[in-house]
Amino acid sequence: MSTETCPSVRNILLLDSDGKRVAVKYFTEDWPTNSAKENFEKVVFTKTQKTNARTEAEIAMFENNIVVYKFVQDLHFFVTGGDNENELILATVLQAFFDSVGLLLRGNVDKKEALENLDLILLCIDEIVDGGIVLETDPNVIAGKVASNSIDSGAPLSEQTLSQALATAREHLARSLLK
Amino acid sequence: MAQPLVKKDDDRDDEADYSPFMGIEKGAVLQEARVFNDPQLDARRCSQVITKLLYLLNQGETFTKVEATEVFFAVTKLFQSRDLGLRRMVYLIIKELSPSADEVIIVTSSLMKDMNSKTDMYRANAIRVLCRITDGTLLTQIERYLKQAIVDKNPVVASAALVSGIHLLQTNPEIVKRWSNEVQEAVQSRAALVQFHALALLHQIRQNDRLAVSKLVTSLTRGNVRSPLAQCLLIRYTSQVIRESGNNTQSADRPFYDFLESCLRHKSEMVIFEAARAITELNGVTSRELTPAITVLQLFLSSSKPVLRFAAVRTLNKVAMTHPMAVTNCNIDMESLISDQNRSIATLAITTLLKTGNESSVDRLMKQITNFMSDIADEFKIVVVEAIRSLCLKFPLKFRSLMNFLSNILREEGGFEYKKAIVDSIVILIRDIPDAKESGLLHLCEFIEDCEFTYLSTQILHFLGVEGPKTSDPSKYIRYIYNRVHLENATVRASAVSTLAMFGAAVDELKPRIFVLLRRCLFDSDDEVRDRATLYLNTLGGDGAVVETDKDVKEFLFGSFDIPLVNLETSLKNYEPSEEAFDINSVPREVKSQPLAEKKAPGKKPTGLGAPPSGPPSTADAYERLLLSVPEFANFGKLFKSSEPLELTEAETEYAVTVVKHIFDRHVVFQYNCTNTIPEQLLEDVIVIVDASEAEEFSEVFSKPLRSLPYDSPGQTFVAYEKPEGLPTAGKFSNVLKFIVKEVDPTTGEAEDDGVEDEYQLEDLEVVTADYILKVGVSNFRSAWESMGPDCERVDEYGLGPRESLAEAVNTVINLLGMQPCEGTEVVPPNSRSHTCLLSGVFIGNVKVLVRLSFGLDGPKDVAMKLAVRSEDETVSDTIHEIVASG
């Protein structure tokens, strides 16, 4: 992909500590079949699992891909871009993904919690990248957009305006952060 | 470590890999999806079912067409629910199911309703979904809403519309292009991401309009771009504008350089890096321009963030390929990176050091490399191998440790590309460092004993055949080669047979033994292997038949194959089985001239590197057919060469005439291509009157007029000359176009009966010696040069005087000689002060010519040149010098 084009993300992966999928999203046709995708995940997982990517995001190259990654507990976060991509843009996307998942899971970031809230994770990926193009990078905004509909269904959500929804979400998040 | 790891054992005991999706099964979930049809929707339950469906899809499960359609129809029912969370899940699953066109219609109205909802969240998401699944027809219906959404005050809605626009531009460009006013407005948005998306879309809309892009960049580099991402885009577009402006004059300041430089002080690291990288990638970047970029990259090298270190070292590594000196300042930081935990960073640091390092540091570096070779990816190993190869060529004295290293890694596991890189490196070292030859060849022999790649085995076998006989003890290679005949597949066996024959031909003492081995190959199970064995036994005289002369055999076995394979392929395809055998001499040798005519327009980028030259199909063939259509040319023999068309008129005159010079052994034919550009005229009996008074050795034999030349439909007229046989006779010809003009009634298109005779002066044309040289490349210049020998070599030096640049001087000489540049040596690296260019060609009479040109800058602008010519005929060598001396 030429550098003149828009920065783009090839895939976002969230794997567990055995390399199994929690949630993945591919944005390009570089891996046309499921087995090609699984193969890529396997290579990426095995080559990165021994590295220490828990404090700072790490980076590696696979074929013509740059992969930035970060681990927490038993979850492995990956963001892949083309080999000509600005590494720091990919790292920004990774950080956005990582932090917004942290906000949405209220700090309990592990595989169990992620699977129990898989809807939030999927919506989160959907709000970060659209068809390979970076949609949003601010974790608070992303979590706000996702959380706006996950608030306890007891509240009358149906005709809530966005600002109200965001306000509720923010309150919710603030509470979760203070925990 | 920031967070303590959950102990694996606990995990197992407490939850035994608990997952809410444990035991989940597609059939059951599809059953569950029936709740979507309930009259009283349970939003929470429905959301869970959708999550399960998405989980299945995410795990790689696929739905059949019927299943997908069923789920889709059930999901459409959920639009009745007003639950915001459920709606989001509905959007998500619709995108995942990617419904077909007739299904899309079902949800269109629901989505359009959401697009106009008061809830911004609905609007943004409905836009993204609708644009993802829609086709062109629907797009015109919603276009109005999308335009409004682009300038919506809610940034989420605006971004959704803009990003959708970027996707839609691929499929429906004409519609999206109509939104450029709105997009332009959105570029001014105060929301960072909106600005980024708007800029991306605006650029894509205008990308084919260079002027518009240039204006966009000019205005934005002055203004204030808020988003770092948008700033990165702007940097990319700026470098594109710089590249296309093609302003290569190094004295003047590059436009927009100041902008790039100012971005190095941006507060976002993303932007700083983008700018630094852009500067290092500028065409012909000067060291003054590089310095500030290198400085910030050097700072990144000691960052605590691996991503930053990686980005910096990767960029510096690229810079080191072209400007090693600029990177040496970073060597200390770079050395500390060798022990970086991140192997990719360490590899890049090592290879950078290999490029910038000096002879004394080689051994130390090699030790460090050996330690981590095993745990890096193949593509990095290739990088290391290539770096070591160039290092070895730089410091030939160090070949022993470097060759050892290569042979060690050759024995280890690795993919094809990696092994190929190693083999290529060893081959190059053997060629260029004589001392390395014997040990290198033995390493290769050992490698093919256990090589899984047919391509590499055959390549090495061929190389052994060329180099092996020249060593002190050729016999020691025979065992390795003959083993291949036993153990390998047919392709490798066949090339092993050829290699054996090459040894037999080159080393007389080995001949009897080779015959024994070749005779054994006569019983091989494969046709090709047997055929080759028979052929070589025959040519080498192993079957007692009349032996061909030694020279012929060697030429057959070792001679370079100088016919372009493409041409041979075409000729073989055209050949129809008949009594007459296929004649390899009838294959045109001219290398198809690549469409390099864009030299004058550097901005015009070829559509893609791999794009096939879809221009006129093989002009040489076309010319030959055209000439054959004139019976008078039939006895001229085989066409040797046709020149490029030469313009004999100014552009945009009444009549446009170009000439093509066709060279035969004893004749020259001028083909005048005439075009009448006046609609009110019809030309008849068009002929070019040629005055050959300044071309004494030529005598006109024939001319073929053009009967009629209507407006805008080109025609040809020919003039043929006889000239001394096989000689590069030169001469100058002046031309006058003669014809009868008839007025044409523009309304009816009919010409009047009476015409007037008229003349039109054309420019002169010259036949020069270069016209008698064919552009024929050789695959390996060095070996061709050596096999030609110094017998007919002529060397001399010339001063070319002040020149615009070295590249210009090189080009001039290449054009003057009309020969084929080899091995990419026609390209002069920017800023170099000396250059060697290799040319090859075939002189009329089928005499091969090789030329080695060494250029050097002598003073600021003066260019000096050393010209060495080797050919099969010394008069030809002399002629080449005459061309240069008079040119």
Interface residues (C-beta under 8 A of the other chain):
Chain A: T3 E4 C6 P7 R21 A23 V24 N34 K37 E38 K47 T51 N52 R54 T55 E56 A57 E58 I59 A60 M61 F62 E63 V68 V72 Q73 D74 N86 E87 L88 I89 L90 A91 T92 D110 K111 K112 L115 E116 L118 D119 L122 L123 D126 D130 G131 I133 V134 L135 E136 T137 K145 S148 N149 S150 S153 L157 S158 E159 Q160 T161 L162 A165
Chain B: M1 A2 Q3 L5 V6 D11 E15 Y18 S19 P20 F21 A43 R44 S47 I50 T51 L54 Y55 N58 Q59 G60 T62 R82 D83 L84 G85 R87 R88 M89 L92 K95 K118 T119 D120 M121 R128 R132 N154 V156 S159 A160 V163 S164 I166 H167 L193 F196 H197 A200 Q204 Q207 L229 C232 L233 R236 Y237 S239 Q240 E269 M270 F273 E274 R277 S304 K305 P306 V307 L308 F310 A311 R314 Q341 N342 R343 S344 A377 E379 F380
